[in-house]
Amino acid sequence: MAPHYSATTRGVIVSVQTAYLAEQSDPDAGTWVWAYQVRIENQGSDSVQLLRRTWRITDASGRMHVVEGAGVVGKQPKLAPGEAFEYTSGTPLGTASGFMSGVYHMQVSATGEAFDADVPTFSLDSPTQARSLH
């Protein structure tokens, strides 16, 4: 997995690494697939819980797809200070490159206060595509 992207919001560090999945991709059929590994680390002083997510997935043609839902990979992880949660997921695109960004809708466990933890914008570039920052 490479490259590495990171964003911090209120002590919650979200790090992402991506990998192009050549074995699942079929460029001749217009399908490119990536895996992304996410690490959510609570370096704040309060316990927090990830309740929902919102992703914006944009391909090289500028088509954006918004994905919203409860938790991540079927879980709504609770993180005490110093704890981390990791998961791997994936996405297909209809172009050889694109990018993803989003937020995790979090809640402070003790007070119920809601906040959004930024997911860093990360590039999805196939090895056959010249790498570019989106």
DSSP file (Angstrom, degrees, kcal/mol; ACC not computed):
  #  RESIDUE AA STRUCTURE BP1 BP2  ACC     N-H-->O    O-->H-N    N-H-->O    O-->H-N    TCO  KAPPA ALPHA  PHI   PSI    X-CA   Y-CA   Z-CA
    1    1 A M              0   0    0      0, 0.0    18,-0.2     0, 0.0     3,-0.1   0.000 360.0 360.0 360.0 136.9    0.0    0.0    0.0
    2    2 A A        +     0   0    0     16,-2.7     2,-0.1     1,-0.2    15,-0.1  -0.899 360.0  44.2-173.6 163.0    1.2    3.5   -0.8
    3    3 A P        -     0   0    0      0, 0.0    15,-1.1     0, 0.0     2,-0.4   0.700  64.7-139.0 -72.4-176.8    1.0    6.5   -0.9
    4    4 A H  E     -A   17   0A   0     13,-0.2     2,-0.3    -2,-0.1    13,-0.2  -0.919  18.3-176.5-117.9 134.5    0.0    7.8    2.6
    5    5 A Y  E     -A   16   0A   0     11,-2.7    11,-2.8    -2,-0.4     2,-0.3  -0.947   6.3-176.6-127.5 148.3   -2.5   10.6    3.3
    6    6 A S  E     +A   15   0A   0     -2,-0.3     2,-0.3     9,-0.2     9,-0.2  -1.000  11.3 178.0-149.8 146.6   -3.4   12.0    6.8
    7    7 A A  E     -A   14   0A   0      7,-1.9     7,-3.0    -2,-0.3     2,-0.4  -0.989  13.7-152.1-144.6 147.0   -5.8   14.6    8.4
    8    8 A T  E     +A   13   0A   0     -2,-0.3     2,-0.4     5,-0.2     5,-0.2  -0.984  14.2 174.0-125.9 130.6   -6.3   15.6   12.0
    9    9 A T  E >  S-A   12   0A   0      3,-2.2     3,-2.5    -2,-0.4    -2,-0.0  -0.974  74.7 -23.3-134.6 119.1   -9.5   17.0   13.5
   10   10 A R  T 3  S-     0   0    0     -2,-0.4    34,-0.1     1,-0.3     3,-0.1   0.845 127.8 -48.0  50.6  40.5   -9.9   17.5   17.3
   11   11 A G  T 3  S+     0   0    0      1,-0.2    32,-3.5    32,-0.1     2,-0.7   0.415 111.3 121.7  83.2  -2.3   -7.2   15.0   18.0
   12   12 A V  E <   -AB   9  42A   0     -3,-2.5    -3,-2.2    30,-0.2     2,-0.6  -0.857  47.8-159.5 -96.1 116.4   -8.7   12.3   15.7
   13   13 A I  E     -AB   8  41A   0     28,-3.0    28,-2.8    -2,-0.7     2,-0.6  -0.850   5.5-167.8 -99.2 122.7   -6.1   11.3   13.1
   14   14 A V  E     -AB   7  40A   0     -7,-3.0    -7,-1.9    -2,-0.6     2,-0.4  -0.956   8.8-177.0-111.8 118.6   -7.4    9.7    9.9
   15   15 A S  E     -AB   6  39A   0     24,-2.6    24,-2.5    -2,-0.6     2,-0.4  -0.926   2.9-168.8-117.4 140.5   -4.7    8.1    7.8
   16   16 A V  E     -AB   5  38A   0    -11,-2.8   -11,-2.7    -2,-0.4     2,-0.4  -0.989   9.4-175.2-132.8 136.8   -5.3    6.5    4.4
   17   17 A Q  E     -AB   4  37A   0     20,-2.1    20,-2.9    -2,-0.4     2,-0.3  -0.975  15.6-154.9-124.6 145.0   -3.1    4.3    2.1
   18   18 A T  E     - B   0  36A   0    -15,-1.1   -16,-2.7    -2,-0.4     2,-0.3  -0.825  10.9-172.1-120.4 157.4   -4.2    3.2   -1.3
   19   19 A A  E     - B   0  35A   0     16,-2.3    16,-3.0    -2,-0.3     2,-0.4  -0.970  24.1-127.9-147.5 133.1   -3.4    0.3   -3.6
   20   20 A Y  E     - B   0  34A   0     -2,-0.3     2,-1.0    14,-0.2    14,-0.2  -0.652  19.3-145.1 -77.5 132.4   -4.4   -0.3   -7.2
   21   21 A L    >>  +     0   0    0     12,-3.1     3,-1.0    -2,-0.4     4,-0.9  -0.748  23.5 173.5-103.8  86.9   -6.0   -3.8   -7.6
   22   22 A A  G >4 S+     0   0    0     -2,-1.0     3,-0.5     1,-0.3    -1,-0.2   0.859  76.8  59.2 -60.8 -36.9   -4.9   -4.9  -11.1
   23   23 A E  G 34 S+     0   0    0      1,-0.2    -1,-0.3    -3,-0.2    -2,-0.1   0.729 112.2  39.4 -69.2 -20.7   -6.3   -8.4  -10.6
   24   24 A Q  G <4 S+     0   0    0     -3,-1.0    -1,-0.2     9,-0.2     2,-0.2   0.510 102.8  89.3-101.6  -8.0   -9.8   -7.0  -10.0
   25   25 A S    <<  -     0   0    0     -4,-0.9     7,-0.2    -3,-0.5    -5,-0.0  -0.586  49.8-172.4 -92.0 152.5   -9.5   -4.3  -12.7
   26   26 A D  B > > +D   31   0B   0      5,-2.7     5,-1.7    -2,-0.2     3,-1.7  -0.647   4.4 178.6-141.5  80.4  -10.5   -4.6  -16.3
   27   27 A P  G > 5S+     0   0    0      0, 0.0     3,-1.2     0, 0.0    -1,-0.1   0.823  82.0  60.9 -55.5 -33.2   -9.4   -1.5  -18.2
   28   28 A D  G 3 5S+     0   0    0      1,-0.3    -2,-0.0     2,-0.1     0, 0.0   0.809 109.8  42.5 -63.6 -27.6  -10.6   -2.9  -21.5
   29   29 A A  G < 5S-     0   0    0     -3,-1.7    -1,-0.3     2,-0.2     3,-0.1   0.354 123.1-106.7 -97.5   3.6  -14.1   -3.0  -20.0
   30   30 A G  T < 5S+     0   0    0     -3,-1.2     2,-0.4    -4,-0.4    -2,-0.1   0.840  77.9 127.1  77.6  33.3  -13.7    0.4  -18.3
   31   31 A T  B   < +D   26   0B   0     -5,-1.7    -5,-2.7    63,-0.1     2,-0.4  -0.981  29.3 174.8-129.9 124.2  -13.3   -0.8  -14.7
   32   32 A W  E     - C   0  93A   0     61,-2.3    61,-3.0    -2,-0.4     2,-0.4  -0.984  14.0-161.2-123.6 136.4  -10.4    0.2  -12.4
   33   33 A V  E     - C   0  92A   0     -2,-0.4   -12,-3.1   -12,-0.4     2,-0.3  -0.952   7.9-175.4-127.7 138.8  -10.4   -1.0   -8.8
   34   34 A W  E     -BC  20  91A   0     57,-2.5    57,-2.3    -2,-0.4     2,-0.4  -0.938  14.9-146.3-127.7 151.1   -8.6    0.3   -5.7
   35   35 A A  E     -BC  19  90A   0    -16,-3.0   -16,-2.3    -2,-0.3     2,-0.4  -0.868  15.4-164.3-105.4 149.6   -8.3   -0.8   -2.1
   36   36 A Y  E     -BC  18  89A   0     53,-2.6    53,-2.4    -2,-0.4     2,-0.5  -0.995   7.4-153.0-136.6 134.3   -7.8    1.7    0.7
   37   37 A Q  E     -BC  17  88A   0    -20,-2.9   -20,-2.1    -2,-0.4     2,-0.4  -0.906  15.0-163.1-106.7 127.7   -6.7    1.1    4.2
   38   38 A V  E     -BC  16  87A   0     49,-3.0    49,-2.1    -2,-0.5     2,-0.5  -0.909  10.1-168.7-115.8 136.8   -7.9    3.5    6.9
   39   39 A R  E     -BC  15  86A   0    -24,-2.5   -24,-2.6    -2,-0.4     2,-0.6  -0.994   4.1-167.6-121.8 124.4   -6.5    4.0   10.4
   40   40 A I  E     -BC  14  85A   0     45,-3.0    45,-2.3    -2,-0.5     2,-0.5  -0.959  11.8-175.9-112.7 117.0   -8.6    6.2   12.8
   41   41 A E  E     -BC  13  84A   0    -28,-2.8   -28,-3.0    -2,-0.6     2,-0.9  -0.954  20.4-144.3-122.0 129.8   -6.6    7.1   15.9
   42   42 A N  E     +B   12   0A   0     41,-2.8    40,-3.7    -2,-0.5   -30,-0.2  -0.800  31.0 158.3 -95.1 102.0   -7.9    9.0   18.9
   43   43 A Q        +     0   0    0    -32,-3.5   -31,-0.2    -2,-0.9    -1,-0.1   0.246  48.2 100.6-102.4  10.0   -5.1   11.3   20.2
   44   44 A G  S    S-     0   0    0    -33,-0.4    38,-0.1     2,-0.2   -33,-0.1  -0.158  83.9-112.8 -83.4-176.1   -7.6   13.6   21.9
   45   45 A S  S    S+     0   0    0     36,-0.1     2,-0.3     2,-0.1    -1,-0.1   0.493  91.7  69.0 -98.7  -5.3   -8.5   13.6   25.6
   46   46 A D  S    S-     0   0    0     34,-0.1    -2,-0.2    63,-0.0     2,-0.2  -0.870  84.2-113.0-114.4 146.7  -12.1   12.4   25.2
   47   47 A S        -     0   0    0     -2,-0.3    62,-2.5    33,-0.1    63,-0.5  -0.554  41.8-171.2 -69.9 141.9  -13.5    9.0   24.1
   48   48 A V  E     -EF  79 108C   0     31,-2.3    31,-3.5    60,-0.3     2,-0.4  -0.903  16.1-148.4-134.4 161.2  -15.3    9.2   20.8
   49   49 A Q  E     -EF  78 107C   0     58,-2.1    58,-1.8    -2,-0.3     2,-0.7  -0.999  15.9-133.6-133.2 136.4  -17.5    7.1   18.6
   50   50 A L  E     + F   0 106C   0     27,-2.4    56,-0.2    -2,-0.4    22,-0.2  -0.795  31.8 168.0 -85.0 116.8  -17.7    7.0   14.8
   51   51 A L  E     -     0   0C   0     54,-2.7    20,-2.6    -2,-0.7     2,-0.3   0.853  57.2  -0.6 -98.2 -44.2  -21.5    7.0   14.0
   52   52 A R  E     -GF  70 105C   0     53,-1.5    53,-2.5    18,-0.3     2,-0.3  -0.903  57.5-144.0-143.9 167.5  -21.7    7.6   10.2
   53   53 A R  E     -GF  69 104C   0     16,-2.5    16,-1.8    -2,-0.3     2,-0.4  -0.964   3.2-164.2-134.2 153.3  -19.6    8.3    7.2
   54   54 A T  E     -GF  68 103C   0     49,-2.2    49,-2.1    -2,-0.3     2,-0.4  -0.961  14.5-173.8-135.6 120.0  -19.9   10.5    4.0
   55   55 A W  E     -GF  67 102C   0     12,-3.1    12,-2.2    -2,-0.4     2,-0.5  -0.879  14.3-158.7-111.9 144.7  -17.7    9.8    1.1
   56   56 A R  E     -GF  66 101C   0     45,-3.0    45,-1.6    -2,-0.4     2,-0.6  -0.980  13.0-170.6-119.9 115.1  -17.3   11.8   -2.2
   57   57 A I  E     -GF  65 100C   0      8,-2.9     8,-2.8    -2,-0.5     2,-0.4  -0.933   5.4-175.5-111.5 119.8  -15.8    9.6   -4.9
   58   58 A T  E     -GF  64  99C   0     41,-3.0    41,-2.6    -2,-0.6     6,-0.2  -0.958   9.7-152.2-122.2 129.9  -14.8   11.5   -8.1
   59   59 A D  E >   - F   0  98C   0      4,-2.2     3,-2.2    -2,-0.4    39,-0.2  -0.384  39.1 -92.8 -92.6 176.7  -13.5   10.0  -11.3
   60   60 A A  T 3  S+     0   0    0     37,-1.5    38,-0.1     1,-0.3    -1,-0.1   0.665 124.5  59.6 -65.3 -17.0  -11.2   11.6  -13.9
   61   61 A S  T 3  S-     0   0    0      2,-0.1    -1,-0.3     0, 0.0     3,-0.1   0.438 119.8-108.2 -88.7  -0.5  -14.3   12.8  -15.9
   62   62 A G    <   +     0   0    0     -3,-2.2     2,-0.4     1,-0.3    -2,-0.1   0.496  68.9 147.5  87.6   3.6  -15.5   14.8  -12.9
   63   63 A R        -     0   0    0      1,-0.0    -4,-2.2     2,-0.0     2,-0.4  -0.620  32.4-157.4 -74.6 125.6  -18.4   12.5  -12.1
   64   64 A M  E     -G   58   0C   0     -2,-0.4     2,-0.4    -6,-0.2    -6,-0.2  -0.881  11.7-168.2-110.4 137.9  -19.0   12.4   -8.3
   65   65 A H  E     -G   57   0C   0     -8,-2.8    -8,-2.9    -2,-0.4     2,-0.5  -0.991  10.9-151.6-122.0 125.9  -20.7    9.7   -6.4
   66   66 A V  E     -G   56   0C   0     -2,-0.4     2,-0.5   -10,-0.2   -10,-0.2  -0.858   9.6-168.8-101.2 130.6  -21.7   10.4   -2.7
   67   67 A V  E     +G   55   0C   0    -12,-2.2   -12,-3.1    -2,-0.5     2,-0.3  -0.979   9.8 173.6-119.7 123.7  -21.9    7.4   -0.3
   68   68 A E  E     +G   54   0C   0     -2,-0.5     2,-0.3   -14,-0.2   -14,-0.2  -0.945  13.8 126.7-127.3 149.9  -23.4    7.8    3.1
   69   69 A G  E     -G   53   0C   0    -16,-1.8   -16,-2.5    -2,-0.3     2,-0.3  -0.975  55.9 -62.0 176.8 173.5  -24.2    5.3    5.8
   70   70 A A  E    S-G   52   0C   0     -2,-0.3     4,-0.4   -18,-0.2   -18,-0.3  -0.544  89.0 -38.4 -74.7 134.0  -23.9    4.1    9.3
   71   71 A G  S    S-     0   0    0    -20,-2.6     2,-0.3    -2,-0.3     5,-0.2   0.067  82.2 -71.8  55.3-158.6  -20.4    3.4   10.6
   72   72 A V  B >  S-I   75   0D   0      3,-2.7     3,-2.5   -22,-0.2    -1,-0.1  -0.996 104.2  -5.6-137.7 138.6  -17.6    1.8    8.5
   73   73 A V  T 3  S-     0   0    0     -2,-0.3     3,-0.1     1,-0.3    -2,-0.1   0.836 131.7 -54.3  42.7  42.2  -17.4   -1.9    7.4
   74   74 A G  T 3  S+     0   0    0     -4,-0.4     2,-0.3     1,-0.2    -1,-0.3   0.588 118.7 103.3  76.7  10.7  -20.5   -2.6    9.5
   75   75 A K  B <   -I   72   0D   0     -3,-2.5    -3,-2.7    -5,-0.1    -1,-0.2  -0.900  56.0-157.6-127.1 154.8  -19.1   -1.2   12.7
   76   76 A Q        -     0   0    0     -2,-0.3   -25,-0.1    -5,-0.2    -3,-0.0  -0.718  33.8-153.4-123.8  77.1  -19.4    2.0   14.8
   77   77 A P        -     0   0    0      0, 0.0   -27,-2.4     0, 0.0     2,-0.5  -0.198   7.4-148.2 -63.8 140.2  -16.1    1.9   16.6
   78   78 A K  E     -E   49   0C   0    -29,-0.2     2,-0.5   -31,-0.0   -29,-0.2  -0.910  15.5-163.4-102.5 132.5  -15.7    3.6   20.0
   79   79 A L  E     -E   48   0C   0    -31,-3.5   -31,-2.3    -2,-0.5     3,-0.1  -0.953   6.8-158.6-125.6 115.1  -12.2    4.9   20.6
   80   80 A A    >   -     0   0    0     -2,-0.5     3,-2.5   -33,-0.2   -38,-0.3  -0.416  54.1 -66.7 -74.7 162.8  -10.8    5.8   24.1
   81   81 A P  T 3  S+     0   0    0      0, 0.0   -38,-0.2     0, 0.0    -1,-0.2  -0.299 127.9  18.5 -52.5 131.0   -7.8    8.2   24.1
   82   82 A G  T 3  S+     0   0    0    -40,-3.7     2,-0.2     1,-0.3   -39,-0.1   0.269  99.8 119.1  89.8 -10.9   -4.9    6.5   22.5
   83   83 A E    <   -     0   0    0     -3,-2.5   -41,-2.8   -41,-0.2    -1,-0.3  -0.500  42.8-164.0 -88.2 159.2   -6.9    3.8   20.8
   84   84 A A  E     -C   41   0A   0    -43,-0.2     2,-0.4    -2,-0.2   -43,-0.2  -0.954  10.2-155.9-138.8 157.0   -7.1    3.2   17.0
   85   85 A F  E     -C   40   0A   0    -45,-2.3   -45,-3.0    -2,-0.3     2,-0.4  -0.999  13.3-169.0-133.7 134.0   -9.3    1.3   14.6
   86   86 A E  E     +C   39   0A   0     -2,-0.4     2,-0.3   -47,-0.2   -47,-0.2  -0.948  11.1 162.6-125.4 145.4   -8.2    0.1   11.2
   87   87 A Y  E     -C   38   0A   0    -49,-2.1   -49,-3.0    -2,-0.4     2,-0.4  -0.984  25.1-137.9-153.4 161.6  -10.1   -1.3    8.2
   88   88 A T  E     +C   37   0A   0     -2,-0.3     2,-0.2   -51,-0.2   -51,-0.2  -0.976  29.0 155.7-123.8 137.1   -9.7   -1.9    4.5
   89   89 A S  E     -C   36   0A   0    -53,-2.4   -53,-2.6    -2,-0.4     2,-0.3  -0.739  20.7-144.9-140.9-170.4  -12.3   -1.3    1.9
   90   90 A G  E     -C   35   0A   0    -55,-0.3   -55,-0.2    -2,-0.2   -57,-0.0  -0.976   6.1-156.7-157.5 168.8  -12.3   -0.6   -1.8
   91   91 A T  E     -C   34   0A   0    -57,-2.3   -57,-2.5    -2,-0.3     2,-0.3  -0.987  12.0-140.4-151.8 142.5  -13.9    1.2   -4.7
   92   92 A P  E     -C   33   0A   0      0, 0.0     2,-0.3     0, 0.0   -59,-0.2  -0.713  17.9-164.9 -95.3 155.3  -14.2    0.8   -8.5
   93   93 A L  E     -C   32   0A   0    -61,-3.0   -61,-2.3    -2,-0.3     5,-0.1  -0.946  26.4-136.9-132.2 158.1  -14.0    3.7  -10.9
   94   94 A G  S    S+     0   0    0     -2,-0.3     2,-0.3   -63,-0.2   -63,-0.1   0.305  90.8  54.4 -93.8   7.1  -15.0    4.0  -14.6
   95   95 A T  S    S-     0   0    0    -63,-0.2   -63,-0.2     2,-0.1    -2,-0.1  -0.886  92.5-109.0-133.7 166.5  -11.7    5.9  -15.3
   96   96 A A  S    S+     0   0    0     -2,-0.3    30,-2.2    29,-0.1     2,-0.3   0.518  98.7  21.2 -77.2  -4.7   -8.0    5.2  -14.7
   97   97 A S  E     + H   0 125C   0     28,-0.2   -37,-1.5   -65,-0.0     2,-0.3  -0.976  63.6 130.8-154.1 167.7   -7.8    7.8  -12.0
   98   98 A G  E     -FH  59 124C   0     26,-1.9    26,-3.1    -2,-0.3     2,-0.3  -0.961  36.1-112.4 174.3-163.7   -9.8    9.8   -9.5
   99   99 A F  E     -FH  58 123C   0    -41,-2.6   -41,-3.0    -2,-0.3     2,-0.3  -0.989  10.7-147.5-155.7 161.3   -9.9   10.8   -5.9
  100  100 A M  E     +FH  57 122C   0     22,-2.3    22,-2.7    -2,-0.3     2,-0.3  -0.945  18.7 163.5-129.4 150.6  -11.9   10.3   -2.7
  101  101 A S  E     +F   56   0C   0    -45,-1.6   -45,-3.0    -2,-0.3     2,-0.3  -0.941  12.4 131.2-152.5 171.4  -12.6   12.6    0.3
  102  102 A G  E     -FH  55 119C   0     17,-1.1    17,-2.8    -2,-0.3     2,-0.3  -0.997  38.7 -98.0 170.4-168.6  -15.1   12.6    3.1
  103  103 A V  E     -FH  54 118C   0    -49,-2.1   -49,-2.2    -2,-0.3     2,-0.5  -0.986  15.5-136.6-142.4 151.3  -15.9   12.9    6.7
  104  104 A Y  E     -FH  53 117C   0     13,-2.6    13,-2.9    -2,-0.3     2,-0.8  -0.958  24.4-135.9-104.3 125.1  -16.6   10.6    9.7
  105  105 A H  E     -FH  52 116C   0    -53,-2.5   -54,-2.7    -2,-0.5   -53,-1.5  -0.741  35.6-175.2 -85.0 110.4  -19.5   11.9   11.7
  106  106 A M  E     -FH  50 115C   0      9,-3.1     9,-1.9    -2,-0.8     2,-0.4  -0.573  19.2-152.9-108.6 164.1  -18.2   11.4   15.3
  107  107 A Q  E     -FH  49 114C   0    -58,-1.8   -58,-2.1     7,-0.2     2,-0.5  -0.996  21.8-124.6-139.0 134.9  -19.7   11.9   18.8
  108  108 A V  E  >  -F   48   0C   0      5,-3.0     4,-2.7    -2,-0.4   -60,-0.3  -0.675  24.4-144.1 -74.8 123.4  -17.9   12.7   22.0
  109  109 A S  T  4 S+     0   0    0    -62,-2.5    -1,-0.2    -2,-0.5   -61,-0.1   0.884  91.5  46.5 -60.8 -43.6  -18.9    9.8   24.3
  110  110 A A  T  4 S+     0   0    0    -63,-0.5    -1,-0.2     1,-0.2   -62,-0.1   0.846 128.2  21.4 -71.9 -34.8  -19.2   11.8   27.6
  111  111 A T  T  4 S-     0   0    0     -3,-0.1    -2,-0.2     2,-0.1    -1,-0.2   0.625  91.9-125.8-111.0 -16.8  -21.1   14.8   26.3
  112  112 A G     <  +     0   0    0     -4,-2.7    -3,-0.1     1,-0.3     2,-0.1   0.483  53.2 158.0  80.0   2.1  -22.9   13.6   23.1
  113  113 A E        -     0   0    0     -5,-0.2    -5,-3.0    -6,-0.1     2,-0.3  -0.391  32.9-140.3 -63.0 132.8  -21.3   16.5   21.2
  114  114 A A  E     +H  107   0C   0     -7,-0.2     2,-0.3    -3,-0.1    -7,-0.2  -0.717  28.5 161.8 -95.5 144.7  -21.2   15.8   17.5
  115  115 A F  E     -H  106   0C   0     -9,-1.9    -9,-3.1    -2,-0.3     2,-0.5  -0.979  34.5-119.6-154.2 159.0  -18.3   16.7   15.2
  116  116 A D  E     -H  105   0C   0     -2,-0.3     2,-0.6   -11,-0.2   -11,-0.2  -0.897  18.1-153.0-104.5 123.8  -17.0   15.8   11.8
  117  117 A A  E     -H  104   0C   0    -13,-2.9   -13,-2.6    -2,-0.5     2,-0.1  -0.849  25.4-123.0 -93.4 123.9  -13.5   14.3   11.5
  118  118 A D  E     -H  103   0C   0     -2,-0.6   -15,-0.2   -15,-0.2  -104,-0.2  -0.407  12.3-148.9 -68.9 137.5  -12.0   15.0    8.1
  119  119 A V  E     -H  102   0C   0    -17,-2.8   -17,-1.1    -2,-0.1  -104,-0.1  -0.928  33.1-113.2 -96.9 129.0  -10.9   12.1    5.9
  120  120 A P  E     -     0   0C   0      0, 0.0     2,-0.3     0, 0.0  -113,-0.1  -0.315  29.4-106.5 -64.0 145.1   -7.9   13.4    3.8
  121  121 A T  E     -     0   0C   0    -20,-0.1     2,-0.4  -115,-0.1   -20,-0.2  -0.558  45.8-169.1 -66.7 131.3   -8.5   13.7    0.1
  122  122 A F  E     -H  100   0C   0    -22,-2.7   -22,-2.3    -2,-0.3     2,-0.2  -0.980  16.8-122.7-133.1 144.0   -6.6   10.9   -1.6
  123  123 A S  E     -H   99   0C   0     -2,-0.4     2,-0.5   -24,-0.2   -24,-0.3  -0.500   9.2-156.9 -82.7 146.3   -5.7   10.1   -5.2
  124  124 A L  E     +H   98   0C   0    -26,-3.1   -26,-1.9    -2,-0.2     2,-0.5  -0.945  26.9 165.0-120.1 103.9   -6.6    6.9   -7.0
  125  125 A D  E     -H   97   0C   0     -2,-0.5   -28,-0.2   -28,-0.2  -105,-0.1  -0.982  29.6-138.4-127.8 124.6   -4.1    6.5   -9.8
  126  126 A S    >   -     0   0    0    -30,-2.2     3,-1.8    -2,-0.5   -92,-0.0  -0.433  28.8-113.0 -75.3 156.5   -3.6    3.3  -11.8
  127  127 A P  T 3  S+     0   0    0      0, 0.0    -1,-0.1     0, 0.0     4,-0.1   0.741 118.3  56.6 -63.1 -21.1    0.0    2.4  -12.7
  128  128 A T  T 3  S+     0   0    0    -32,-0.1     2,-0.4     2,-0.1   -32,-0.1   0.561  96.6  79.1 -85.1  -8.0   -0.8    3.0  -16.3
  129  129 A Q  S <  S-     0   0    0     -3,-1.8     2,-0.2   -33,-0.2     3,-0.0  -0.820  91.4-110.9-102.3 137.2   -1.9    6.5  -15.6
  130  130 A A        -     0   0    0     -2,-0.4     2,-0.1     1,-0.1    -4,-0.1  -0.489  44.4-109.1 -62.7 132.2    0.5    9.4  -15.1
  131  131 A R        +     0   0    0     -2,-0.2     2,-0.3    -4,-0.1    -1,-0.1  -0.420  47.5 170.6 -68.7 135.6    0.3   10.4  -11.4
  132  132 A S        -     0   0    0     -2,-0.1     2,-0.5    -3,-0.0    -3,-0.0  -0.988  35.4-118.8-143.5 152.3   -1.4   13.7  -10.7
  133  133 A L              0   0    0     -2,-0.3   -34,-0.1     1,-0.1   -11,-0.0  -0.810 360.0 360.0 -91.3 129.7   -2.7   15.6   -7.7
  134  134 A H              0   0    0     -2,-0.5    -1,-0.1   -36,-0.1   -35,-0.1   0.422 360.0 360.0 -96.3 360.0   -6.4   16.2   -7.9
